[in-house]
Amino acid sequence: MTTLVKPHGGGELKPLLLTGDELEAERARAADLPKVPLSSRELGDLIMLGIGGFTPLDGFMTRLDWERVCDAMQTASGLFWPIPITLSADQALADTLSEGQEVALVDPERDEVMATMRVTEKYTIDKAHECVMVYKTTDAEHPGVQMVMAQGEVNLAGPVKVLSQGEFPEKYGDAFMTPAQTRTAFAERGWHTVAAFQTRNPMHRSHEYLAKIAIEICDGVLIHSLLGKLKPGDIPAEVRAKAIGTLCENYFVDNTVMQAGYPLDMRYAGPREALLHAVFRQNYGCSHLIVGRDHAGVGDYYGPFDAHHIFDEIPAGSLETRPLKIDWTFHCSKCEGMASMKTCPHDAADRLLLSGTKLRKALSEGEEVPHHFSRPEVLAILREYYAGLADDQKVEVKMSGHSAA
């Protein structure tokens, strides 16, 4: 009997991906259905529904779900959920659809039918309200706000039958794992408590330090990399995976860490996204989520530890997965090693603060990287990547918010 945390909602995993004869029959039926294109964010959400990452949801949210998730972080049924999972369409397409109708959901980049959905409701939303509640801003420069404002005018709600995992299994192979697969892997390793380390960057020494703190507390750490779309200037998932793999091989004890990826785009929703990360990490079997400085943040839209505080503000029992809250971490020349605000008594002048943004900026501009910043094997992989970029592929990395501290 498993001792891992139960999937969110207290039941079993609920993957919506069809298999076998049922899959083939639904694919054939989908060929004649009206097609609704998916945005990149919606595609990632759909695949998470398919593999059980968004257990126990059965599809895209209704207007009442949307409203209650925005305002109270729970669905109409009372399920804790911190960010709306919605599907939109432009007005012209929505006008051709009726409630109760079946549609095919399509990845426009691959021209692939990803799912079928029965439209149970068509509704409009106040996009600015969603932005204020979820992102705490309506600033058009915020990438999450841009995502919401770019949605179609009408939301479509309804249960889905997922037909594909898209490019992820083929592109990433064993690095792309479903919740059922990570749970099996944890059990095979004899892990009962597992901390998830969320990353959209290669791991520098501060990240390594966070993971090793978690290993002292839990049986193991899942380094869980985002495989969906990022903002310009971020490092591609395959490069990150190679760098992280090298770090794990050289600097972690065997059977204390494993690496996997998941298919979502970043929303950059700060505290609310930290909660979403905990929700689906519970489905992946993780008892803890490492929450460091500016978790899922961007710029200076959130305080550096807002993602810590929000876990104390949600109702008791909302989540089984608990946060491992860790303070500012850095290399201290007087401590002669990695430390945090809780363990280092020395002055700011003795501390080298590390961030993924600082590392990307230094590498993209060909600057020297302090030897305490990242492991040499990791830097070699990242330098090779940046050296191979054509001029038109290079993006200026700007320092802002807490990453500039």
Secondary structure, DSSP 8 states (H G I E B T S, - for coil): ---S---TTSS-----B--HHHHHHHHHHHTTS-EEE--HHHHHHHHHHHHTTTTT--EE--HHHHHHHHHHSB-TT--B-SS---EEE-HHHHHT--TT-EEEEEETTTTEEEEEEE--EEE---HHHHHHHHHS---TTSHHHHHHHTS-SEEEEEEEEE---TTHHHHHGGGB--HHHHHHHHHHHT-SSEEEEEESS---HHHHHHHHHHHHHSSEEEEEEE-S---TT---HHHHHHHHHHHHHHHS-TTSEEEEEE-------THHHHHHHHHHHHHHT-SEEEE-TTTT--TTSS-TTHHHHHHHHS-TTS-SSEEEE---EEEETTTTEEEETTT--S-GGGEEE--HHHHHHHHHTT----TTTS-HHHHHHHHHHHHT--GGG-------GGGG-
